Amino acid sequence: MKEIIKECFRKEAETLASLIGKVDDEYVKIVSLFAQCKGKLIFTGVGKSLQVAKKIASSFVSLGIKSIALDPLSMLHGDIGFLDKDDIFICLSKSGETDILLDVVNYVKETFRIPIISISASYMSTLFKSSDYSIIVECEESGPFNIVPTTSTTVMMAIGDALLSAVVNVKGITIDELRKNHPSGDIGKKITKDINNK
């Protein structure tokens, strides 16, 4: 039992560590796009990828960067009304072949003509070929059957965290923005305490 748990940790840790050597100019371009965005960052995905997208969008919002995560099915039934010409569209999908996600991507490309960014695991995927900018991370899942989303969602989350950190640095966002948007909970208390102690 312990060995199974350790093996899961090892696979995910090794995959995360491998990202360090894969940071290229594509990351820099995406960070610049995010930092210069005059609209919103619109994240989407299906299943577990959508849950990761929600966390990433929430982190950006907490630092004053307008973001939202939308279900692709709901987008095709009215929620696409959130989009406008100044937005950036970010898709999370390991396979890059999920039909409903590709339907949304095609509609966004034709209707809004805004930058489309993807985070996926295959250079051969339809999503990669449909995106203007892409981050590719090939990985094996650490969970049951090498199918259940585990390593791939961990990696997507880490990429979202890294992009956030870089954007905050580029834009010069200070802790005051976080304090304004996160007044309660342990984070809010800690920020207020730190400020009062200065």
Secondary structure, DSSP 8 states (H G I E B T S, - for coil): -HHHHHHHHHHHHHHHHHHGGG--HHHHHHHHHHHH-SS-EEEEESTHHHHHHHHHHHHHHHTT--EEEE-HHHHTTTGGGG--TT-EEEEE-SSS--HHHHHHHHHHHHHT---EEEEES-TTSHHHHH-SEEEE-----SSGGGTSSSHHHHHHHHHHHHHHHHHHHHHT--HHHHHHH--SHHHHHHHHHHHHT-
